[in-house]
Each structure stands twice: as structure tokens, then as C-alpha cells.
């Protein structure tokens, strides 16, 4: 279900095999859906009680925290079952069928081996948490932490079940033999690896991660493999510490807004609210030259302010606009190029899940990021619109008529309830009226009410499917955050952060040189890793350097997020480009030649944003 996706599911690999645990998964899916309802209800009740009654629910945060970590782990189990964890398949697709099947089996068993290595440390961690009492509820912390060993063991079982179900005995035996041989060699080399210092870090946290990524191992587990191998064979640090860092990475209360905004994107798509906005903009701009391009860009801009999801944005806008654009002579490859870069442009429009995660891991005000993101997106929108107007100079306007005012008013009346939502979200968060988490729950209730009353409603079956899809995506996102935080911690503890800081601070050109290198780094990371893992991995390393050089946190955030979004849509590796091709039903080989001018326009906007800090911070 495309609309349930956010930026991370945007890049999820398609499932190539039947689900391994469908009977086992039905109660897991039901429990995950129930926990999501509990989280949304608690957040909404807490916000209403505090603002309307001036009576905070003291135990609400603790219950929400318990429900959230169980939701994350159950969602990650569902994502394993559905093969929806984010992974890179570029190299896999280049292999012959037999080799691809073997590498797929090897990747699944690698995931299982990682999870089995973490199972006992996770159990030990949950046992240690039993000595901690939650102050408001008065219960042991192990009720919350038990989600980790349960989720890890269930994911390991499903990974093994998928491998056994899909693979031949030969592939299974060979994969297990390779894994056992590598582990044996590492165990024998452990004393030398401990003495190697940073050389071991390069082997595990770069070499192993890169090999696992190329083999199609989901990105979250690539980070986990590198970190576990480094800690187990090149240090004396117990894996219990890694579990603690993983727990820290997925437990921030700020992240509670992630599943709620994902659910909001589902509601937007299912109720037709996004299409209503597209129809309204088409009635205003569709009759001018390049008008449909303006409508596409404007729709992505506005719809992104509701869903916070690139894939939901593209899936809502493309089917509504592409037929008319084709009739006017737009080439399919140009439409795909505009769709992909328009989605990248709109990713800083609130509510952006990337900005919410960034604010959480880098300690930057989400309200400030939302205000700045809106302005930065306007600059990028102007750059793409100017290029679209230039390319439309020969557009065929035969038969195009300006809509009557009556038609404009009709589409406006239908769209107004939907148009209120993005402004509600932005104004509430930016004005300090409510946090991003609180406003996300209010937005969901509003969208449900409007969707049911004015836009045709949502069946219970559809709503349940949305809840399960949201849980799966939430799990995929948070496992990435957990493993990336653990890997970033390992890098920091090894002293790499200090060496990197000294190197980056010594770059010629001061803050300008650092900003230029940052743009290059995040462009590349955007191609390979996508926004969320790149942010969690690099933010602890880069932000302290930026602060030392006098770069404002919000300004730096806008630059790196924009750079990552451009990388995400840059072929041949940027997987967001392939998603746009799939949604628009256009061959990537055909579209690849058309996207470069649009990427150049975005890059020009990025350089302007980087060079002029006022664009990012002038309205704060």
C-alpha cells in the first residue's frame, strides 16, 4: 500500500516470495494495530487534558513509551515478514538468477546470525531493566525492555523461515559454511584486531557494512552487522552496551509523531483529500503555459504538508495529473523527472518525518526546522518552476480553456477542508501552540472526521490495513535508527569523531569549505543510504564541527537534508528515482536522460540556500 509509506518505505525492496509466517503474523498484526491506536489515543488525551483542563496525565508518557517500543518491535517483525525493510537491490539485479538466489539466501542468514547474536544480550538487558522502576506507573522497566528480546528472536525466526522456504539445500549449506568460516577466522584474528585500533573500524564499519549492503541485506542490519562484529572481535565491550544504545535510538518521545504522521498519509490517500487539492490547483493554474507542471509542483508542495511522505505525495499526484499532461504534449520522461525532483523539493515542507528525526538526534528545535523548511522548499520550488516554464515554451495549448469561476469555486469548496490541514500543522508547531507529536494526533483525528463526513469515508477493513501498514513502516524506520545510533556510538567511542572533527575543522576555506564537503558527503549518502540512516549516522559527528565553525544548526540542517534529497533522486543509484519511474509507469532507462536538468536546478537552489544563511534562519 504505497500511501502508507514514508521516506524509508519509499526505498523498500519489493517482496519476491510468499510470506513465511502468515498464520503466526495475524495476531502480531492485530496487536500492532491495537498498540498504534493506544499510542494515538494517549497522545491525543494528554494534549487535550493539558490544554483544555490544565491537568497533565502524569502516567501518559510512560504508557506511551511502553506501547511505542512494543509497536516498533512488532512492526519490525511485520516488515521482516513482508520483506519491507529498506535495502539496496541495485547490485543484486545485475546478477544472474542463480547467483541472485544464493546471495538472497546468504543475506537472510546473515540477518538471522546478527539477530541470534543479539538475542541473549537483549534478554540480559531486559533483565537488568527489572531493577529500574518507572516512577509514575510503579512497575519494572523490564515490561518495556522485554520488547527487544521478543522482537529480535521473532525476526530471527522469520529470517530463517524465509531462507528455508525460498532457498535450495545447496544454497543454505554454502551460506552457513561461509558465515561459520568468517566467524571462525574473526575469532582467531581477534587479538590482532584488538591491537589494530582504527584499522579494525575500517574493516568492520566500512568494509563489512558495504559488503552486506551490496548483498541486499537491509540497511538497518548492515549497520548492526558492522557494529556487532567490531564490538565482538575488536574490542572488549559487551554486546549488552549495544542493546542499550539501540534502545536509546528508538525510545525518544519525539519519535512518537513518526507513526502518527505515517498514518495521516494513509488517510490522505484513502479518503481522496490529496486529489481534492490537486483538482483545485488544476482549476487555478491548469490553463496557462506550463500550468500542469506548476500544478504538479504545487500539489507536491501542499500535499507534503499533510502526509510528510514522498511516496504518498507522488502516488497521490501522478495519477491525477499525468493523463492531462500527456495530452498537452509533455513527454513521459519529463513528467517523471519533474515528479521525482518535485518530491525531493517538498521533503522539507512540514510535517517532514526526516526533519522530526533530525530534530530528535541532533537536538535541534523541530518548530524552527518546520519554519525554515517551508522557506527553503519555496526557494527550490521557484527553481524547478522556472525550469519547467522554460521547457514548456513549445507546449501544445490547443483546446485548453480557462475554467469558469463556478468550476473554480466548486473545486475550492471540496478542497478547503483538506487545505486547512497543512496550515493547521505548520501554524500549531511553528507557533509553539503544540509539539509535533501533539499536532500529529490532532491532524489524524481531523483527517478521519473530514474524510468520513465529507470525502466518502473509510471502511473498517481499509482502516485496519492502514494501521498494520503504519506499524510495519514504523518498525522499519526505528530499527534503522536503533542500529545507526549504535554504530555512531561505536565510531565515537573509537575516537574517529575527534579525528574527523580535526580534519574537517582544518579544511581550507573555513565554514565555506566545510559546507562544501558536507554537501558532497550527504549527496553521496543520499544516493546510497537515504535520509534517515544517513542523518542518524552522521549527525553526531558533523553537528559539533558545524557549531565550532559558527554555522547555525537550522541552516546546516536545511543544507544537508536538501543535499540528501537530491542524492536520493540521482540515478543510477538514487532509489527514489526508480520509485518515481514505477509510480509513473515509465522505464528508468527512458527517464534517466531527462532528470539531469531538474537535478541541476535543485542543486542551484541548494547552493543558494547554503551560501545565504538568511533563507534558512531569517524568519526564526
N, C-alpha and C positions, 0 to 999 in steps of 0.2 A: 504494500500500500504506500505509494510514493508520498502522499501527503503527510504521512506520519514521520517523515524523515527530517532531520536537521542536517547540519553541515557534515556530520560524521557519517550518517547513513547514506548521504549523497554518494559516498565512495564505496559503499559496501559491495562486496562481490555477490553476484547472483548465485543462488543455490543451484548446484548441479546434480544433486542427489536427493532421494526421498528422505524425509526426516527420520532420524534414528529412534526417537523416543516419544512418538506422538501420544501413546496411551499414558505414559508417565507424565507428559507435559501438560495434559489438560488440567489437573489440579494445580500445577505450578502456575499456569497462565491465569487461572481463576484467582489464586491468591495474590499474584502480582497486580491484577486489575483491582482487587479489593484494596490492597495497600495504596495504590495510586489514588483511589477515591478517598481513603483515610487521610493521606497527605494533603490533598487539595482541601478537604473539609476542615482539617485542623488549621491550616494556614488561613483560610477564609474566616473561620470562627475567631481565631486570635486577632486578626486585623479588625474585624467588626467590634469585638469586645473592647479592644483598646481604644479605638477611635470614637465609638458611639457611647460606650458605658464607662470609659476611663478605667477599665478593670482588666488588666492583663491576665491571661491564662498562664499561670506560673509553670504548670507541668507540660504545656503545649509543645515547647521546643524539644523537650526530652522525648516525648512520644513521637513527634515528627522525625526526630533524628533516628530513633529505633526503626520506625516504619520505612524511612528513606534508605537506610543501608540494606535492609532486607529487600526492598524494592529493587535496589541496584543489583544485588547479587542474583535475585530471581530473574531479573531482566537479562542479566548476562548469560544465565543458563538458557533462557529462551533464545537469545541471539546465537548461542552455540548451536542449538538445535536447528535453527533456521538458516544457519550459515550467513549471518548478518553482521558479524564483526568486521570492522574495516580492515581490508588487506589490499596489497598491491598484486595485481594479476598480469601486469604487462609482460614480465619475463615468462610466466607460465604459458601464456597464449602463444608464445613463439616456439614452444617445444612440440615435438611430435606427440601423438596421442598416448603412446605407451609411456614415454618419459614423463608426460604431464600427470598421468595417473600415479606413477611411482612418487613423483615429487609431492603430489597432493597427499598421498598416504604418509610420506615422511613428515610433512608439515603437521598433519593431525597428531601423529605420535610424538612429535616434538612438543606440541601444546600439552598433550597428556602427561609427558615426562615432567614438564615445568610445573604443572598443577600438582602432580603427585609429590614433587619435591617441596612444594609449599604447604601441602596438606597438614603434616604434623606441626610445623611452626605456627600455622593458623590455629590449630587446636590448642597449642600451648599458649598462644596469645589470648585466645578467648578464655582459657583457664585463668591466666594472670588477671584478666579484667574482672574476674569474680571478686577480687579483693577491693574493687572500686565500687562505691555505692553512688548511684545517681541521686543528687540531693533532693529534687522535687518529688520523684516517684518513690524513692527509698528502696530501690531494687538494685541488684548487682549489674554491673556493666556488661557482664557476660551475656545477658539477654540480647544486647545489641551486637556485641562482637561475635556471637555464635554464627551470625550470617556469613562470616568469612570462611570458616572451615566447611560449612554446609554448601555454600556456593562453589567453592574450589573443588570439593570432592564430586559434586554433581556435574560440573563442567568436565572434569577429567573422565568421568564415566561416559558422558555423551561423546567426547572426542574419541575415546576408544571404540565406542559403539559405531560411530560414523566410519572409522577406519576399517573395522572388521566387516561392516556391511558393504563397503564400496570397493575394497581392495582384494587383490588376489593373495593367496598364501605366500607366494614368492615375494611380492612387494612388502608384505608385512614382515616377513622374516629378514629380508635385506635391510629394511628401515630400522628394525630393532637392533640388528647387528651393528649397523653404523653408529647408532646412538650409544650403544654399550661400549663400542670401541673408543669413541671420542671421550666419553666419560671416564673410561679407564686410563686413557692417555693423560687427561687433565689431572686425574688423581695422582698419577705417578709424577707428573711435572709440577705438582702444587708447590713444593718447596722452592723451586726455581721461579715460579710465577710470583710467589710472595715477595721474593727478593727483587723482582723485575720492576716493581713500582708502577710508574705511569705507562710503561710498555705493556703491562698486562691490561691496563684500562683500554688501550688502543685495540688490543686483541679482542677483548670481550664486548666492550661498549660501542665499538665501531665495527670490527670485523664480524663478530657473531651476529650482531643486530642486522648488518647489511645482508649477510648470507640468509638469515631467516626471512628477512623482508623479501628478498628475491625469490625464495622458495614458496611464497604465498602464505606464510604464517601471519595471522592477524597482527596488526601493528602493536596493539597492547601487549601481546605475548612476545613479540620481538624484544620490546623493552624489558620484559620480565626475564626472558632467557639470558640476555646480556648481563643483567644485574645479578641474577641468581648465580650464574657461572663465575662472575667476578668475585662476589662475596664468598662463595663456597670454596673456590680454588686459589684465589689470590689474596685473601685476607683472613683474619681470624674473627671476623664479625659474624655472629649467629644470624641465621635467616629470620629469626623472630623479630629482629630490628626492621627488616624489610617489610614484614607484615604490618608493623606499626606505622611505617611511612605510607604504605598503601591505604591503610585505614584513614590516615590523616588526609590523603589526597582526595578521598571521596566523601568526607564527612562534613565539609564546610556547609553551614546552614544557607549560605548564599547560593549554593548549587541546587537548593530545593526548587528554585524557579526554572531550572532546565526542563524537568519532565512536564511542568505545567505549561510552559511555552510550546513545547513539542505537541502536547495535547491540543493547545489552541490552534496550531497549524492544521491538525487533523480536522477540527471543527470547521475551520475556514474553508477547507476544500470540500468537505462533505455537504455543507449547507448551501454552497454556491455564493457565499459572501464575496469571495475573491472575484468571481465572474461578474458580479454586480458592479464592482469598482471598475473592472476593465470595460464594461459596456458604457458606463458613464464617461470615462475618459475618451473612449472612442467617439461618443456623440459630441464632445467638445473639440477634439483635435483631428479626428479621422479625415476631415475633408481637405486639409491643407497638404501641400507637398511635404513629404517625409512625415506626414501626420501619423501613420500607423507605427512608424519607428518611435516617434515621440510617445505614442500611447503604450507601446511595449515597455519602453524605459520608465515611463511614469507609473505604469502598473506595477512593475517590479519594485519601484521605489516605495509606493504606497502599501502594496501587499506585504512587502518585507516588514513593514512596521506593525503588522498583525501577527504574522507567523514566525518571524525570526528564523526562517528555514529556506535555504537556497533551493532545495529540490521541490519544496512545496510551492515556492514562488513560480519556478519555471513550469511545473506541471499545471498550475492554475492558469498562467498567462498564455502559454504557447498554443494550446488547442483553441482558445477563443480568438486569437489574432492571426495565426498563420494562414488560414484559408483566404482571408481578405488580402493579406499582404502578397500572397502568391498571385491573386487575381490582378493586383496592381503592378505586377512585373518584378517583384522582389525575388531574387534568386534564393533558393533554399539554403545555400551555404552562407549567404549574407545574413539571413534570418537567424541561423544557428549562432553565427559569430556575435550578433547583437544580443541574442538571448543569453549566451554564456557570459559575456563581459558585463551585460546589464545586471546579471545576478551577482557577479563579483562586486560591482559598484554598490549594490544595495546592501551588502553584508554588514556595513556599519550603521545601517538605519535601525533604530531601536524598535522592537527588542531583539538585539543580536545575541544569540547564545554564546558566540565567540567572545563578545565584549563582557558578558556576565562571567564567563570562566576566567578571562584575563583579569578582570577586577578582583576576582577571588584569589588567584595565585600570585598576583603582583602587588596586591594591596592598594589598588587604585580605585577612586570613587566611581561607582557604576553610574551614578547620576551625572557626573562630569563626562564620563565616556559616552553616555547616551546623547548629551547635548552636543559634544564635539563630533560624534559620529554622524549626526544629522547634517551638520555643516559640511563635513568632508565628503559625504555622499553627494551633496548638491554640487560640489566642485567637479567630482568625477562624472556626475550626470551631465553637466554642461559640456564637458569634453567629448563624451560619447554622442550627445545630441548634435554638436557642431559637425562631427564627422558624418553622422547619419544624414544631416541636411546636405552636405557636400555630395555624398554618394547618391542622393535621391534627385539630383539635378535633372535627370532624364526619366523620372518616374512617370508612368502612364496614368494620367488622371481622368481618362475617358470614362464618362458615366458617373463620376463621383459627384454627389450633390451634398450641399450643406444640410444637415438635419434641421428640421423645423424646431422652433423654441418649445413647442408642445412635446416633441420627442425628447429633447434635452431635459425638460422638467420631469418627464416620466422616468427616465433613467436615473435622474438625480434623486427622486423620491425613493426609488428602490435601493439606491446605493448609500444614501445618507446614514442609515443605521450602521452599515459596515464601515463607512468613512469615519464615524465617530471614534471607533475603537483605537486606531493608531494614535490619534491625538490624545485620547484618554491615557494611553500607556505612557507616551512621551511626557505629557504635562505632569502626570502624577509622580513619575520618578524624578524628572529633572527639577520639578518644583519642590521636591523634598516632602511631598504630601504622604507618599508611601514608598516603601522599598520595592525593588524589582520583584522580590518574592511575593510581597503582598499584592502588588498590582497585577501580577500574573494570574492569581486566583480570581481576582475581581473580573479580569478580562475574560477568563474562561466562563464564569457564570453569566456575564453579559452576552458573550457569543452564543452560549447554549440557549439562553432565553430568546434572543433575537432570531437565532437560527430556527428554533422550534415554532415561534409565533409568526415570523414574517417570511422565512425562506424555505418552508416546506418540511421542516422537522428532521429528526434523526431517529431511525429505528433503534430498538434496544440491541439488536444483533450488531448493527453498524457501530454503535457506541461501545459495545464490549470489544469489538475488534480494534477500535481506536485505542482503548485502554491497554490492551495487550501489546499493540504495536508501539505505543509510547513507552511501555515498560522495557521492551526489548531494546529500543534505541537508547533509553536512559542507561541501561546496563552496559551497552557497548561504549557509550561516552565515558561513563565513570570508571570502567576498567582501564581505559586508556589513561585517564587522569591518575588513577592509582599507581599503575606501573611506571608512568612517566615521572611522577613525583618521586618514586623510589629510585629510579635511575638518576634523576637530577641530584638527589641526596647523595648517592654514591659518588657521582662526579665531584660534588662539592667537598665531600669528606676526603677525597683523594688529593685535594689541593689544586685540581685542574682549574677551578673557578678563579683562584688567585692568580695563577699563571696567565689565564685568558684575560683577566682584568688588566694585568700589567701590559700585556701585548696590545690589547685594544686601546687602552689609555695612551699608549705610546705611538699610535698611528699618526702619520703626518696629517696636518690639516685640522687638528683639534676635533671639535664636535662634528664638523662637516665630514671629515674623513671617517669618523665612527659611524655617522648616519649612513654614509655611502656603503660601507661594509655591511652594516645591518640590513640595508635594503637587499644587497646581493645574497646574504645568508638566508633571509626569510623568503626571498623569491625561490631559492633552491629548495628550502624546506617545504614551502607551499606546494611545489611540484611533487615532492616525494611523500611527505607525511600528512599534509593537510593541516588546517589551522589549529585544532585543539591539541594534538600531541606536540606539535612544534612549540606552541605557546607554553605549555606546562614544562617542557623540557628546557627551553631556553630562557624563559622569563627570570628565574632565579639567578642566572648567570649574567644577563645583559642589562637588567634594570639598574643594579648598583653602579655599573660603569657609566650608564647614561646619566644617572644622578650626579656622579662625580664630575662629569663634563658640563653640568648645568643644563641638561636637556629636561624639559618638563615631562613628567610621567605621561600625561594625557597626549601631548604632542608625539612622544615616542610610540605610544600605543597605536595611534592612528596610522603612523608610518608603517609599522611592522604588520599590522592587520591588513592594510591595503596591499603591501608587498606580497603577503601570503596569498591573498585572494587572486592577485594577478598570476602568481605561480600556479595556483590551483587550476586555472583555466588555460595554462600554457601547454600546448602539445610539444612533443609526443608523450610526455609523462603526466602532465596535469590531468587528473582523472575527472575533474569537474567538467572538462571539455567533452569527454566521452559521454557523460551523463546527459549533457545538453543535446548531443547528437542523438542519443537514444530517445529522449523525450520528443524531439522534433522529427524523428524518423529519417535522418539524413546520415549518409556514410561519413565517418570521420575523415576518410581519405579525400572526400569531396570538400568538406568544410575546412580542412586544415589550412588551405591556402587563403581563405577569406578572413580568418580571425586575426592575422598579424596587424593590420592597420588599427583595429579596435584595441588590441593589446598595447600598441604604441600610444594611442590616445589615453588609455588608462595610465600608462607609465608616465606620460607627460603630466597628467594630473597628480600622480604620486610625487614627482619631483617638485611640483609647485607646493604641495602640502608639506613636504619635508623642508623646503627652503624658506617657507613663510610660516613660522610658528603661530602667528595670529589666527590663521584659518582654523587651527585646532583649539586654541585657548582664548581667542578674542571674546567669546560670548560667555565664558565661565564666570 
